[in-house]
Amino acid sequence: MTEMSKSTRSLRYAALTANLSLLGWVGLWQSTISPHPHLNNLVIAGMWILPLLFPLKGILEGKPYTHAWANFILMFYFLHALTILWVDEGERWLAIVELGLTTCAFVANILFARMRGRELGIKLKRLSQVEKEEKARHEGK
């Protein structure tokens, strides 16, 4: 495996820290800081934590592809934070923390995936090239 540069390693640690911090924050928020008044707080916290667990193995292993697709999951938390900022004054500071952690995780994931992908020689094909290949495959060439 290709050696990771110092800057890529720093981005990896930033992404790992932000993702794990968001995981901890969401769990703490939903279970302890501001639990739902009528539902079991541990069940609700588990439901909020579960999506963040899907990419966790790949993030812990430093896989650039996992860091990239994990951002799709982060968008749910980003939208949640923005919604809470807009509608709930009482939990606004909680949403600011969530928004900050989500943004940090998103940016660090993108930058790590890009830099590590370049180090490993992983390249995405241009859309025009993919279209040409699919057309040739469809036409049986």
ChimeraX attribute file (.defattr): number of C-alpha atoms within 10 A of each C-alpha:
attribute: neighborCount
match mode: 1-to-1
recipient: residues
	/A:1	5
	/A:2	8
	/A:3	10
	/A:4	14
	/A:5	12
	/A:6	9
	/A:7	12
	/A:8	18
	/A:9	16
	/A:10	14
	/A:11	21
	/A:12	27
	/A:13	17
	/A:14	18
	/A:15	27
	/A:16	21
	/A:17	16
	/A:18	22
	/A:19	28
	/A:20	19
	/A:21	16
	/A:22	25
	/A:23	21
	/A:24	12
	/A:25	18
	/A:26	23
	/A:27	22
	/A:28	16
	/A:29	19
	/A:30	21
	/A:31	19
	/A:32	13
	/A:33	13
	/A:34	13
	/A:35	17
	/A:36	15
	/A:37	7
	/A:38	6
	/A:39	9
	/A:40	12
	/A:41	18
	/A:42	16
	/A:43	12
	/A:44	15
	/A:45	19
	/A:46	14
	/A:47	13
	/A:48	18
	/A:49	19
	/A:50	11
	/A:51	16
	/A:52	18
	/A:53	15
	/A:54	13
	/A:55	19
	/A:56	18
	/A:57	11
	/A:58	15
	/A:59	23
	/A:60	16
	/A:61	11
	/A:62	19
	/A:63	17
	/A:64	24
	/A:65	19
	/A:66	19
	/A:67	28
	/A:68	19
	/A:69	14
	/A:70	24
	/A:71	21
	/A:72	11
	/A:73	14
	/A:74	21
	/A:75	14
	/A:76	12
	/A:77	23
	/A:78	19
	/A:79	13
	/A:80	15
	/A:81	22
	/A:82	15
	/A:83	13
	/A:84	19
	/A:85	18
	/A:86	11
	/A:87	10
	/A:88	11
	/A:89	11
	/A:90	11
	/A:91	15
	/A:92	17
	/A:93	14
	/A:94	18
	/A:95	24
	/A:96	15
	/A:97	15
	/A:98	24
	/A:99	22
	/A:100	15
	/A:101	23
	/A:102	25
	/A:103	19
	/A:104	17
	/A:105	25
	/A:106	23
	/A:107	16
	/A:108	25
	/A:109	27
	/A:110	19
	/A:111	19
	/A:112	26
	/A:113	25
	/A:114	18
	/A:115	20
	/A:116	24
	/A:117	16
	/A:118	12
	/A:119	15
	/A:120	13
	/A:121	10
	/A:122	14
	/A:123	9
	/A:124	8
	/A:125	9
	/A:126	8
	/A:127	9
	/A:128	9
	/A:129	10
	/A:130	12
	/A:131	12
	/A:132	11
	/A:133	13
	/A:134	12
	/A:135	12
	/A:136	11
	/A:137	10
	/A:138	9
	/A:139	8
	/A:140	7
	/A:141	7
